[in-house]
Amino acid sequence: MLALAWRDNPDDVREFVEDRGYRVPIAIANEGLTRELRVVGVPTRCLASPDGRVLQIASGDDWRALLRAYAGM
């Protein structure tokens, strides 16, 4: 799992993560990456395979079922 911060100040992101005790890698996304991943708002969830396939996960979708289906592609 990788979390991406978008349009955020790195110091604010660091403080947010530390305050909440998150333990996942977090990167600051640039506009090119967010455009490629079709991010239009936050939060946005997607799965990206090593070969570059991206599956968008709509809010409210059963992401576990989507992950199982995606893994079988």
C-alpha positions in Angstrom: 0.0 0.0 0.0 1.2 3.5 -0.8 -0.6 6.6 0.2 -0.3 9.7 -2.0 -0.7 13.2 -0.8 -1.9 15.7 -3.4 -1.6 19.4 -3.4 -0.3 19.3 0.2 2.7 20.8 1.9 5.2 18.1 2.8 5.6 19.4 6.4 1.8 19.3 6.9 1.6 15.8 5.5 4.4 14.7 7.8 2.6 16.2 10.8 -0.7 14.6 9.8 0.9 11.2 9.5 2.8 11.4 12.7 -0.2 12.7 14.7 -2.3 9.7 13.5 0.4 7.1 13.8 0.1 5.9 10.2 2.7 3.4 9.2 2.3 3.2 5.4 4.7 4.9 2.9 3.4 8.3 1.8 4.6 10.2 -1.2 3.7 13.6 -2.6 2.1 13.2 -5.9 2.7 15.6 -8.8 0.0 16.8 -11.2 1.3 14.3 -13.9 0.8 11.3 -11.7 -2.6 12.4 -10.4 -3.7 13.0 -14.0 -2.5 9.6 -15.1 -4.3 8.0 -12.1 -7.4 10.1 -13.0 -7.6 11.6 -9.5 -10.4 14.2 -9.4 -10.9 14.4 -5.7 -9.9 13.0 -2.4 -10.0 10.4 -1.2 -9.4 8.4 -4.4 -8.6 4.7 -4.3 -7.1 2.7 -7.1 -5.0 -0.4 -7.6 -2.0 -0.3 -9.9 -0.3 -3.5 -11.1 3.5 -3.7 -11.7 2.8 -3.7 -15.4 0.9 -0.4 -15.2 -2.7 -1.4 -15.2 -4.9 0.8 -13.0 -8.3 0.0 -11.6 -10.3 2.8 -10.1 -12.3 2.0 -6.9 -15.4 4.1 -6.5 -16.4 5.2 -3.1 -18.6 2.6 -1.5 -17.3 -0.2 -3.7 -16.3 -3.5 -2.1 -12.5 -3.1 -2.6 -11.8 -6.6 -1.4 -13.9 -8.1 -4.1 -12.4 -5.8 -6.7 -8.9 -6.9 -5.5 -9.8 -10.5 -5.9 -11.2 -9.9 -9.4 -8.2 -7.8 -10.3 -5.7 -10.4 -9.1 -7.4 -12.9 -11.4 -6.9 -10.8 -14.5 
